């Protein structure tokens, strides 16, 4: 686990980008390629949340329990969606889908908040980290702007 944390926190941006985009590109060629991409992306977000919380001052820290629950639900959702229902879920699955969408938004919010608070070393309003949240949300482009900031905080 420490090697994975070190890889995502100290590698150059282009290496992290390639490691995360490669499963997406070959997703059509290998079974479960799309699931692999989403699991890697959720894992990256989860690890950043945990690592960045360690850099936040003690009185500014948030509990990571909900982040862990959201990460678990997101991964379970992706696995079920591709393996059990083969991207054609039953209609009652909509409730679980909405819960997981909340979980994904919360994970992105948590990482954006943790990054901005770790940079500023003080509690900030939501409008100060909405931009970071959107950069993380729009993954392929946002990683080029967010990852260098993450490396600066972690060094």
N, C-alpha and C positions, 0 to 999 in steps of 0.2 A: 504494500500500500504506500509506503514511503517513497518508493521509486516512482510510482505513478504520480504522486503529489509533486515530487521533484521535477519530473518530466514536464508536467503541465504548468508549473510555476517558474521554471528557469529556462526552458527552451526558447529559442527564437520564435517569433510569431509565425513565420512561414512554416516551420516544422509542425507546430501545433495545428495550424490550418490544414496542412496536408494530411496529418494523422486523423483529423476529424472529417475531412471532405472525401478522402479515399473510399471509405465504405459507402458513401452516398453515390459516388460515381459508379462503383462496381455493384451497386445494390440490385440492379436489374440482371446482372450476370450470375450472381451467387444466391442460393437460398438464404433468406433471412438477412439480406444485405441492408434493407431499410431498417429493420429492427436493430441491427448492429450499429448503424449510424445514430439512431435516436438514443440507444443505450449509452453510446460514447458521449453524445452531447449532454444527456442528463447527468452522466457521471462527471463530466467536466464542470458543469454548473454546480453539482453537489460538492465536489472537492474544493472548488473555489470558495463556496460558502463556508466550508469548515476551515480552510486555511486562512481566509480573510478574517474570520471571527477571532482567530488567534492573534491577529495584528491589531484588533480594535481594543481600545482602552477598556478596562474591566467594567467601569460604570456605564459604558455605552453598548456592551454586548447584548445580543438577543439570544434566546434559547434556540438551539439547533434541533430540537425535538420535532417541530412541525416540518422543518426542512427535510429531515430524515424520513418522515412519514410520506411527505409529498414525493420525494425521490423514489421511494419504494412503490407507491401507487402508480407513478408514471412508468416505471420499468415493467411492472406487472401488466399494465394496460397495453403497452406496446407488444409485449410477448403474447398476450391473449388475442389482441387484434389480428396479429399476423398468423399465429399458429392455430388457434382454436376456431376463430370465425373467418379466417382468410379474407380480411378486409371487407366482410359482409356481415356485420354484427346484427343481432336481433334488435328489434325496436326498443325493448326495455333497457338496452345497453346505454341509451341516451343519458340516463341519470349518471351512470359511472363516467361517461364521457365528459359531462359537465364538471363533475368533481375533479377529474384529472386535468381539465383545462384550467380550473382554479389553481390546482397544484403547480402546474407549469408556470403560470403567471406569478405565483408566490415565490417559486424558486428563483426566477429572474429578478423579482423585486428584492429578495433577500440578498442576492449577490451584488446587485447594483447598490443597495443601501450599505452593505458591508464595505464595498470598495470605496465609496465616497466618504463614509465616516472614517475609514482607516486613513484616507488621504488627508482629510481636514482635521482629524483628531477632535472632532466635536459633533454633537448631534445637529443634523440639518433638516430642513423641511423637505417635503416630498418633491417640490419643484426643482430642488438642487440635484436630484438623482434620477429624474424621469428620462433625461437624455441618455444616461448610461444604461438605463433599463431598456430603452428602445434599441440601443446599439447591440446589446446582448440578444434581444429578441430577433433582430434581423441578422442572424448568425453569420453568413459568409462575409458580409461587409463589416459588421460590427467588431468582429474578432481582431481586425487590423488596428482598430482604435482602442479597444479595451485591453487587450493582452499586454501591450507595453506599459500601461498604467498599473496593471496587476503585478508585473515584474518589478516595477519601481517600488511598490508598496512592500513586496515580499523580500526585497534586498536590504 
